Amino acid sequence: MIHIIRGDITTQSVDAIVNAANTSLLGGGGVDGAIHRAAGPELLAECRSLHGCQTGDARITGGYRLPAKHVIHAVGPIWRGGTHHEPELLASCYRRSLEIATQNGLTSIAFPAISTGVYGYPKNKAADIAFATVTQFMETKTSIQEVIFVCFDEESVALYEQKLKQAPR
């Protein structure tokens, strides 16, 4: 049900990939830029029609030129020491992405490590939140059968595999 892989999220053949988006939803660096480049200009056009998204929330679009049918754009918090509601906002990103996937009857979803790139969220803390939120959500009535955490490097793979072993079953 939960898998960890090292790879490129833009190549995942799932119902939805999650984009670590900014509030404008109009592309950026890192995962966000890679997804926009791979999906093509149609993604940007659809994102313009959404008029942005608040931190902690998410929006769904088509996947266009991606193997994934949809992109769920989740806006994670910028790390400011953990005292500005960052943990709650990050958990909300994962939960809202899963809620949107369920509302759309999707069965598979792939997540990057939201907020751990240029937004500076400590990887270990972010992984704890990701696993806690996903495992808790998967206990509810949901259409989702598969969650994939797509890691960019071996260090992240090892961290996420450790979290998976510690996750309640």
PyMOL commands that place a pseudoatom at each C-alpha (Angstrom):
pseudoatom trace, name=CA, resn=MET, resi=1, chain=A, elem=C, hetatm=0, pos=[0.000, 0.000, 0.000]
pseudoatom trace, name=CA, resn=ILE, resi=2, chain=A, elem=C, hetatm=0, pos=[2.866, 2.444, 0.822]
pseudoatom trace, name=CA, resn=HIS, resi=3, chain=A, elem=C, hetatm=0, pos=[6.050, 2.286, -1.245]
pseudoatom trace, name=CA, resn=ILE, resi=4, chain=A, elem=C, hetatm=0, pos=[9.281, 4.250, -1.338]
pseudoatom trace, name=CA, resn=ILE, resi=5, chain=A, elem=C, hetatm=0, pos=[11.274, 4.644, -4.529]
pseudoatom trace, name=CA, resn=ARG, resi=6, chain=A, elem=C, hetatm=0, pos=[14.153, 6.726, -5.768]
pseudoatom trace, name=CA, resn=GLY, resi=7, chain=A, elem=C, hetatm=0, pos=[13.242, 8.413, -8.992]
pseudoatom trace, name=CA, resn=ASP, resi=8, chain=A, elem=C, hetatm=0, pos=[11.664, 11.219, -10.923]
pseudoatom trace, name=CA, resn=ILE, resi=9, chain=A, elem=C, hetatm=0, pos=[8.082, 11.966, -9.918]
pseudoatom trace, name=CA, resn=THR, resi=10, chain=A, elem=C, hetatm=0, pos=[7.286, 13.170, -13.444]
pseudoatom trace, name=CA, resn=THR, resi=11, chain=A, elem=C, hetatm=0, pos=[7.710, 9.596, -14.771]
pseudoatom trace, name=CA, resn=GLN, resi=12, chain=A, elem=C, hetatm=0, pos=[5.276, 7.914, -12.383]
pseudoatom trace, name=CA, resn=SER, resi=13, chain=A, elem=C, hetatm=0, pos=[2.306, 6.125, -13.962]
pseudoatom trace, name=CA, resn=VAL, resi=14, chain=A, elem=C, hetatm=0, pos=[-0.229, 6.778, -11.214]
pseudoatom trace, name=CA, resn=ASP, resi=15, chain=A, elem=C, hetatm=0, pos=[-3.621, 8.421, -11.032]
pseudoatom trace, name=CA, resn=ALA, resi=16, chain=A, elem=C, hetatm=0, pos=[-2.061, 11.557, -9.498]
pseudoatom trace, name=CA, resn=ILE, resi=17, chain=A, elem=C, hetatm=0, pos=[1.327, 12.961, -8.677]
pseudoatom trace, name=CA, resn=VAL, resi=18, chain=A, elem=C, hetatm=0, pos=[1.588, 15.650, -6.038]
pseudoatom trace, name=CA, resn=ASN, resi=19, chain=A, elem=C, hetatm=0, pos=[3.372, 18.854, -6.914]
pseudoatom trace, name=CA, resn=ALA, resi=20, chain=A, elem=C, hetatm=0, pos=[5.238, 20.743, -4.188]
pseudoatom trace, name=CA, resn=ALA, resi=21, chain=A, elem=C, hetatm=0, pos=[3.751, 23.989, -5.486]
pseudoatom trace, name=CA, resn=ASN, resi=22, chain=A, elem=C, hetatm=0, pos=[4.001, 27.627, -4.514]
pseudoatom trace, name=CA, resn=THR, resi=23, chain=A, elem=C, hetatm=0, pos=[0.933, 29.764, -3.775]
pseudoatom trace, name=CA, resn=SER, resi=24, chain=A, elem=C, hetatm=0, pos=[0.695, 31.088, -7.349]
pseudoatom trace, name=CA, resn=LEU, resi=25, chain=A, elem=C, hetatm=0, pos=[0.537, 27.527, -8.810]
pseudoatom trace, name=CA, resn=LEU, resi=26, chain=A, elem=C, hetatm=0, pos=[2.341, 28.960, -11.845]
pseudoatom trace, name=CA, resn=GLY, resi=27, chain=A, elem=C, hetatm=0, pos=[5.538, 26.919, -11.635]
pseudoatom trace, name=CA, resn=GLY, resi=28, chain=A, elem=C, hetatm=0, pos=[8.842, 27.470, -9.947]
pseudoatom trace, name=CA, resn=GLY, resi=29, chain=A, elem=C, hetatm=0, pos=[12.016, 25.558, -9.223]
pseudoatom trace, name=CA, resn=GLY, resi=30, chain=A, elem=C, hetatm=0, pos=[12.676, 22.004, -8.089]
pseudoatom trace, name=CA, resn=VAL, resi=31, chain=A, elem=C, hetatm=0, pos=[9.804, 19.529, -8.314]
pseudoatom trace, name=CA, resn=ASP, resi=32, chain=A, elem=C, hetatm=0, pos=[7.370, 22.284, -9.278]
pseudoatom trace, name=CA, resn=GLY, resi=33, chain=A, elem=C, hetatm=0, pos=[9.415, 23.386, -12.291]
pseudoatom trace, name=CA, resn=ALA, resi=34, chain=A, elem=C, hetatm=0, pos=[10.090, 19.793, -13.367]
pseudoatom trace, name=CA, resn=ILE, resi=35, chain=A, elem=C, hetatm=0, pos=[6.371, 18.938, -13.303]
pseudoatom trace, name=CA, resn=HIS, resi=36, chain=A, elem=C, hetatm=0, pos=[5.412, 22.049, -15.267]
pseudoatom trace, name=CA, resn=ARG, resi=37, chain=A, elem=C, hetatm=0, pos=[8.101, 21.377, -17.888]
pseudoatom trace, name=CA, resn=ALA, resi=38, chain=A, elem=C, hetatm=0, pos=[7.116, 17.717, -18.293]
pseudoatom trace, name=CA, resn=ALA, resi=39, chain=A, elem=C, hetatm=0, pos=[3.356, 18.381, -18.383]
pseudoatom trace, name=CA, resn=GLY, resi=40, chain=A, elem=C, hetatm=0, pos=[3.600, 21.111, -21.008]
pseudoatom trace, name=CA, resn=PRO, resi=41, chain=A, elem=C, hetatm=0, pos=[1.997, 24.545, -21.387]
pseudoatom trace, name=CA, resn=GLU, resi=42, chain=A, elem=C, hetatm=0, pos=[-1.540, 23.210, -20.915]
pseudoatom trace, name=CA, resn=LEU, resi=43, chain=A, elem=C, hetatm=0, pos=[-0.793, 22.688, -17.213]
pseudoatom trace, name=CA, resn=LEU, resi=44, chain=A, elem=C, hetatm=0, pos=[0.206, 26.314, -16.771]
pseudoatom trace, name=CA, resn=ALA, resi=45, chain=A, elem=C, hetatm=0, pos=[-2.949, 27.438, -18.582]
pseudoatom trace, name=CA, resn=GLU, resi=46, chain=A, elem=C, hetatm=0, pos=[-5.163, 25.370, -16.264]
pseudoatom trace, name=CA, resn=CYS, resi=47, chain=A, elem=C, hetatm=0, pos=[-3.242, 26.551, -13.185]
pseudoatom trace, name=CA, resn=ARG, resi=48, chain=A, elem=C, hetatm=0, pos=[-3.832, 30.183, -14.196]
pseudoatom trace, name=CA, resn=SER, resi=49, chain=A, elem=C, hetatm=0, pos=[-7.577, 29.518, -14.071]
pseudoatom trace, name=CA, resn=LEU, resi=50, chain=A, elem=C, hetatm=0, pos=[-7.312, 28.360, -10.426]
pseudoatom trace, name=CA, resn=HIS, resi=51, chain=A, elem=C, hetatm=0, pos=[-6.098, 31.765, -9.165]
pseudoatom trace, name=CA, resn=GLY, resi=52, chain=A, elem=C, hetatm=0, pos=[-3.595, 30.335, -6.685]
pseudoatom trace, name=CA, resn=CYS, resi=53, chain=A, elem=C, hetatm=0, pos=[-3.816, 28.284, -3.524]
pseudoatom trace, name=CA, resn=GLN, resi=54, chain=A, elem=C, hetatm=0, pos=[-3.183, 28.964, 0.146]
pseudoatom trace, name=CA, resn=THR, resi=55, chain=A, elem=C, hetatm=0, pos=[-0.396, 27.309, 2.123]
pseudoatom trace, name=CA, resn=GLY, resi=56, chain=A, elem=C, hetatm=0, pos=[-1.624, 24.019, 3.560]
pseudoatom trace, name=CA, resn=ASP, resi=57, chain=A, elem=C, hetatm=0, pos=[-4.205, 23.494, 0.831]
pseudoatom trace, name=CA, resn=ALA, resi=58, chain=A, elem=C, hetatm=0, pos=[-4.203, 21.766, -2.559]
pseudoatom trace, name=CA, resn=ARG, resi=59, chain=A, elem=C, hetatm=0, pos=[-5.824, 21.888, -6.016]
pseudoatom trace, name=CA, resn=ILE, resi=60, chain=A, elem=C, hetatm=0, pos=[-6.186, 19.276, -8.759]
pseudoatom trace, name=CA, resn=THR, resi=61, chain=A, elem=C, hetatm=0, pos=[-5.511, 19.636, -12.481]
pseudoatom trace, name=CA, resn=GLY, resi=62, chain=A, elem=C, hetatm=0, pos=[-5.068, 17.367, -15.450]
pseudoatom trace, name=CA, resn=GLY, resi=63, chain=A, elem=C, hetatm=0, pos=[-1.730, 15.659, -16.021]
pseudoatom trace, name=CA, resn=TYR, resi=64, chain=A, elem=C, hetatm=0, pos=[-1.484, 16.576, -19.712]
pseudoatom trace, name=CA, resn=ARG, resi=65, chain=A, elem=C, hetatm=0, pos=[1.817, 15.223, -21.093]
pseudoatom trace, name=CA, resn=LEU, resi=66, chain=A, elem=C, hetatm=0, pos=[2.667, 13.355, -17.880]
pseudoatom trace, name=CA, resn=PRO, resi=67, chain=A, elem=C, hetatm=0, pos=[2.034, 9.603, -17.451]
pseudoatom trace, name=CA, resn=ALA, resi=68, chain=A, elem=C, hetatm=0, pos=[-0.072, 10.570, -14.394]
pseudoatom trace, name=CA, resn=LYS, resi=69, chain=A, elem=C, hetatm=0, pos=[-3.701, 11.411, -15.137]
pseudoatom trace, name=CA, resn=HIS, resi=70, chain=A, elem=C, hetatm=0, pos=[-3.741, 14.294, -12.638]
pseudoatom trace, name=CA, resn=VAL, resi=71, chain=A, elem=C, hetatm=0, pos=[-1.504, 16.656, -10.721]
pseudoatom trace, name=CA, resn=ILE, resi=72, chain=A, elem=C, hetatm=0, pos=[-2.473, 17.639, -7.201]
pseudoatom trace, name=CA, resn=HIS, resi=73, chain=A, elem=C, hetatm=0, pos=[-0.731, 20.911, -6.367]
pseudoatom trace, name=CA, resn=ALA, resi=74, chain=A, elem=C, hetatm=0, pos=[-0.036, 21.113, -2.619]
pseudoatom trace, name=CA, resn=VAL, resi=75, chain=A, elem=C, hetatm=0, pos=[1.398, 24.308, -1.159]
pseudoatom trace, name=CA, resn=GLY, resi=76, chain=A, elem=C, hetatm=0, pos=[3.734, 23.499, 1.703]
pseudoatom trace, name=CA, resn=PRO, resi=77, chain=A, elem=C, hetatm=0, pos=[5.006, 25.885, 4.345]
pseudoatom trace, name=CA, resn=ILE, resi=78, chain=A, elem=C, hetatm=0, pos=[8.341, 27.656, 4.305]
pseudoatom trace, name=CA, resn=TRP, resi=79, chain=A, elem=C, hetatm=0, pos=[10.339, 26.487, 7.332]
pseudoatom trace, name=CA, resn=ARG, resi=80, chain=A, elem=C, hetatm=0, pos=[10.742, 29.325, 9.843]
pseudoatom trace, name=CA, resn=GLY, resi=81, chain=A, elem=C, hetatm=0, pos=[11.927, 27.330, 12.835]
pseudoatom trace, name=CA, resn=GLY, resi=82, chain=A, elem=C, hetatm=0, pos=[8.707, 25.401, 13.433]
pseudoatom trace, name=CA, resn=THR, resi=83, chain=A, elem=C, hetatm=0, pos=[6.962, 28.125, 15.408]
pseudoatom trace, name=CA, resn=HIS, resi=84, chain=A, elem=C, hetatm=0, pos=[4.714, 29.458, 12.626]
pseudoatom trace, name=CA, resn=HIS, resi=85, chain=A, elem=C, hetatm=0, pos=[2.337, 26.479, 12.323]
pseudoatom trace, name=CA, resn=GLU, resi=86, chain=A, elem=C, hetatm=0, pos=[4.636, 24.706, 9.869]
pseudoatom trace, name=CA, resn=PRO, resi=87, chain=A, elem=C, hetatm=0, pos=[3.853, 21.167, 11.156]
pseudoatom trace, name=CA, resn=GLU, resi=88, chain=A, elem=C, hetatm=0, pos=[0.089, 21.706, 10.914]
pseudoatom trace, name=CA, resn=LEU, resi=89, chain=A, elem=C, hetatm=0, pos=[0.371, 23.283, 7.474]
pseudoatom trace, name=CA, resn=LEU, resi=90, chain=A, elem=C, hetatm=0, pos=[2.569, 20.465, 6.155]
pseudoatom trace, name=CA, resn=ALA, resi=91, chain=A, elem=C, hetatm=0, pos=[0.216, 17.802, 7.525]
pseudoatom trace, name=CA, resn=SER, resi=92, chain=A, elem=C, hetatm=0, pos=[-2.659, 19.673, 5.897]
pseudoatom trace, name=CA, resn=CYS, resi=93, chain=A, elem=C, hetatm=0, pos=[-0.891, 19.454, 2.500]
pseudoatom trace, name=CA, resn=TYR, resi=94, chain=A, elem=C, hetatm=0, pos=[-0.737, 15.676, 2.681]
pseudoatom trace, name=CA, resn=ARG, resi=95, chain=A, elem=C, hetatm=0, pos=[-4.275, 15.336, 4.074]
pseudoatom trace, name=CA, resn=ARG, resi=96, chain=A, elem=C, hetatm=0, pos=[-5.822, 17.713, 1.500]
pseudoatom trace, name=CA, resn=SER, resi=97, chain=A, elem=C, hetatm=0, pos=[-4.020, 15.905, -1.333]
pseudoatom trace, name=CA, resn=LEU, resi=98, chain=A, elem=C, hetatm=0, pos=[-5.428, 12.575, -0.130]
pseudoatom trace, name=CA, resn=GLU, resi=99, chain=A, elem=C, hetatm=0, pos=[-8.908, 14.059, 0.348]
pseudoatom trace, name=CA, resn=ILE, resi=100, chain=A, elem=C, hetatm=0, pos=[-8.894, 15.475, -3.186]
pseudoatom trace, name=CA, resn=ALA, resi=101, chain=A, elem=C, hetatm=0, pos=[-7.680, 12.163, -4.590]
pseudoatom trace, name=CA, resn=THR, resi=102, chain=A, elem=C, hetatm=0, pos=[-10.467, 10.338, -2.734]
pseudoatom trace, name=CA, resn=GLN, resi=103, chain=A, elem=C, hetatm=0, pos=[-13.116, 12.854, -3.852]
pseudoatom trace, name=CA, resn=ASN, resi=104, chain=A, elem=C, hetatm=0, pos=[-12.046, 12.157, -7.437]
pseudoatom trace, name=CA, resn=GLY, resi=105, chain=A, elem=C, hetatm=0, pos=[-12.077, 8.368, -7.005]
pseudoatom trace, name=CA, resn=LEU, resi=106, chain=A, elem=C, hetatm=0, pos=[-8.333, 8.022, -7.585]
pseudoatom trace, name=CA, resn=THR, resi=107, chain=A, elem=C, hetatm=0, pos=[-6.579, 4.840, -6.468]
pseudoatom trace, name=CA, resn=SER, resi=108, chain=A, elem=C, hetatm=0, pos=[-2.865, 5.684, -6.689]
pseudoatom trace, name=CA, resn=ILE, resi=109, chain=A, elem=C, hetatm=0, pos=[-0.900, 8.777, -5.697]
pseudoatom trace, name=CA, resn=ALA, resi=110, chain=A, elem=C, hetatm=0, pos=[2.793, 9.711, -5.626]
pseudoatom trace, name=CA, resn=PHE, resi=111, chain=A, elem=C, hetatm=0, pos=[4.239, 12.307, -3.262]
pseudoatom trace, name=CA, resn=PRO, resi=112, chain=A, elem=C, hetatm=0, pos=[7.534, 14.187, -3.280]
pseudoatom trace, name=CA, resn=ALA, resi=113, chain=A, elem=C, hetatm=0, pos=[9.033, 15.370, 0.017]
pseudoatom trace, name=CA, resn=ILE, resi=114, chain=A, elem=C, hetatm=0, pos=[6.894, 18.516, 0.243]
pseudoatom trace, name=CA, resn=SER, resi=115, chain=A, elem=C, hetatm=0, pos=[8.649, 21.663, 1.563]
pseudoatom trace, name=CA, resn=THR, resi=116, chain=A, elem=C, hetatm=0, pos=[12.073, 19.995, 2.011]
pseudoatom trace, name=CA, resn=GLY, resi=117, chain=A, elem=C, hetatm=0, pos=[13.761, 21.687, -0.960]
pseudoatom trace, name=CA, resn=VAL, resi=118, chain=A, elem=C, hetatm=0, pos=[14.032, 25.452, -1.241]
pseudoatom trace, name=CA, resn=TYR, resi=119, chain=A, elem=C, hetatm=0, pos=[11.391, 25.844, 1.502]
pseudoatom trace, name=CA, resn=GLY, resi=120, chain=A, elem=C, hetatm=0, pos=[13.954, 24.379, 3.931]
pseudoatom trace, name=CA, resn=TYR, resi=121, chain=A, elem=C, hetatm=0, pos=[11.775, 22.038, 6.000]
pseudoatom trace, name=CA, resn=PRO, resi=122, chain=A, elem=C, hetatm=0, pos=[14.063, 19.572, 7.852]
pseudoatom trace, name=CA, resn=LYS, resi=123, chain=A, elem=C, hetatm=0, pos=[13.805, 16.242, 6.033]
pseudoatom trace, name=CA, resn=ASN, resi=124, chain=A, elem=C, hetatm=0, pos=[13.454, 14.085, 9.148]
pseudoatom trace, name=CA, resn=LYS, resi=125, chain=A, elem=C, hetatm=0, pos=[10.658, 16.215, 10.621]
pseudoatom trace, name=CA, resn=ALA, resi=126, chain=A, elem=C, hetatm=0, pos=[8.892, 16.383, 7.248]
pseudoatom trace, name=CA, resn=ALA, resi=127, chain=A, elem=C, hetatm=0, pos=[9.087, 12.599, 6.818]
pseudoatom trace, name=CA, resn=ASP, resi=128, chain=A, elem=C, hetatm=0, pos=[7.554, 12.075, 10.283]
pseudoatom trace, name=CA, resn=ILE, resi=129, chain=A, elem=C, hetatm=0, pos=[4.635, 14.314, 9.348]
pseudoatom trace, name=CA, resn=ALA, resi=130, chain=A, elem=C, hetatm=0, pos=[4.203, 12.724, 5.916]
pseudoatom trace, name=CA, resn=PHE, resi=131, chain=A, elem=C, hetatm=0, pos=[4.033, 9.195, 7.307]
pseudoatom trace, name=CA, resn=ALA, resi=132, chain=A, elem=C, hetatm=0, pos=[1.822, 10.066, 10.265]
pseudoatom trace, name=CA, resn=THR, resi=133, chain=A, elem=C, hetatm=0, pos=[-0.651, 11.905, 8.052]
pseudoatom trace, name=CA, resn=VAL, resi=134, chain=A, elem=C, hetatm=0, pos=[-0.730, 9.308, 5.275]
pseudoatom trace, name=CA, resn=THR, resi=135, chain=A, elem=C, hetatm=0, pos=[-1.042, 6.296, 7.590]
pseudoatom trace, name=CA, resn=GLN, resi=136, chain=A, elem=C, hetatm=0, pos=[-3.793, 7.991, 9.598]
pseudoatom trace, name=CA, resn=PHE, resi=137, chain=A, elem=C, hetatm=0, pos=[-5.692, 8.923, 6.425]
pseudoatom trace, name=CA, resn=MET, resi=138, chain=A, elem=C, hetatm=0, pos=[-5.377, 5.413, 4.994]
pseudoatom trace, name=CA, resn=GLU, resi=139, chain=A, elem=C, hetatm=0, pos=[-7.349, 4.127, 8.004]
pseudoatom trace, name=CA, resn=THR, resi=140, chain=A, elem=C, hetatm=0, pos=[-10.391, 6.067, 6.768]
pseudoatom trace, name=CA, resn=LYS, resi=141, chain=A, elem=C, hetatm=0, pos=[-12.744, 5.134, 3.952]
pseudoatom trace, name=CA, resn=THR, resi=142, chain=A, elem=C, hetatm=0, pos=[-10.752, 6.004, 0.856]
pseudoatom trace, name=CA, resn=SER, resi=143, chain=A, elem=C, hetatm=0, pos=[-10.450, 4.926, -2.751]
pseudoatom trace, name=CA, resn=ILE, resi=144, chain=A, elem=C, hetatm=0, pos=[-6.653, 5.110, -2.511]
pseudoatom trace, name=CA, resn=GLN, resi=145, chain=A, elem=C, hetatm=0, pos=[-4.938, 1.749, -2.692]
pseudoatom trace, name=CA, resn=GLU, resi=146, chain=A, elem=C, hetatm=0, pos=[-1.342, 2.819, -3.323]
pseudoatom trace, name=CA, resn=VAL, resi=147, chain=A, elem=C, hetatm=0, pos=[0.791, 5.680, -1.999]
pseudoatom trace, name=CA, resn=ILE, resi=148, chain=A, elem=C, hetatm=0, pos=[4.302, 6.135, -3.368]
pseudoatom trace, name=CA, resn=PHE, resi=149, chain=A, elem=C, hetatm=0, pos=[6.890, 8.410, -1.799]
pseudoatom trace, name=CA, resn=VAL, resi=150, chain=A, elem=C, hetatm=0, pos=[9.229, 9.388, -4.623]
pseudoatom trace, name=CA, resn=CYS, resi=151, chain=A, elem=C, hetatm=0, pos=[12.653, 10.344, -3.269]
pseudoatom trace, name=CA, resn=PHE, resi=152, chain=A, elem=C, hetatm=0, pos=[15.228, 12.342, -5.152]
pseudoatom trace, name=CA, resn=ASP, resi=153, chain=A, elem=C, hetatm=0, pos=[18.349, 10.854, -3.517]
pseudoatom trace, name=CA, resn=GLU, resi=154, chain=A, elem=C, hetatm=0, pos=[19.567, 7.774, -1.632]
pseudoatom trace, name=CA, resn=GLU, resi=155, chain=A, elem=C, hetatm=0, pos=[19.690, 9.668, 1.687]
pseudoatom trace, name=CA, resn=SER, resi=156, chain=A, elem=C, hetatm=0, pos=[15.967, 10.382, 1.408]
pseudoatom trace, name=CA, resn=VAL, resi=157, chain=A, elem=C, hetatm=0, pos=[15.201, 6.792, 0.368]
pseudoatom trace, name=CA, resn=ALA, resi=158, chain=A, elem=C, hetatm=0, pos=[16.958, 5.506, 3.503]
pseudoatom trace, name=CA, resn=LEU, resi=159, chain=A, elem=C, hetatm=0, pos=[15.125, 8.023, 5.693]
pseudoatom trace, name=CA, resn=TYR, resi=160, chain=A, elem=C, hetatm=0, pos=[11.710, 7.166, 4.237]
pseudoatom trace, name=CA, resn=GLU, resi=161, chain=A, elem=C, hetatm=0, pos=[12.377, 3.413, 4.431]
pseudoatom trace, name=CA, resn=GLN, resi=162, chain=A, elem=C, hetatm=0, pos=[13.210, 3.858, 8.118]
pseudoatom trace, name=CA, resn=LYS, resi=163, chain=A, elem=C, hetatm=0, pos=[9.942, 5.754, 8.651]
pseudoatom trace, name=CA, resn=LEU, resi=164, chain=A, elem=C, hetatm=0, pos=[7.997, 3.060, 6.813]
pseudoatom trace, name=CA, resn=LYS, resi=165, chain=A, elem=C, hetatm=0, pos=[9.411, 0.369, 9.123]
pseudoatom trace, name=CA, resn=GLN, resi=166, chain=A, elem=C, hetatm=0, pos=[8.375, 2.464, 12.153]
pseudoatom trace, name=CA, resn=ALA, resi=167, chain=A, elem=C, hetatm=0, pos=[4.881, 3.269, 10.825]
pseudoatom trace, name=CA, resn=PRO, resi=168, chain=A, elem=C, hetatm=0, pos=[1.937, 1.595, 12.537]
pseudoatom trace, name=CA, resn=ARG, resi=169, chain=A, elem=C, hetatm=0, pos=[0.319, -1.156, 10.499]
for i in range(1, 169): cmd.bond("trace and resi %d" % i, "trace and resi %d" % (i + 1))
show_as sticks, trace
zoom trace
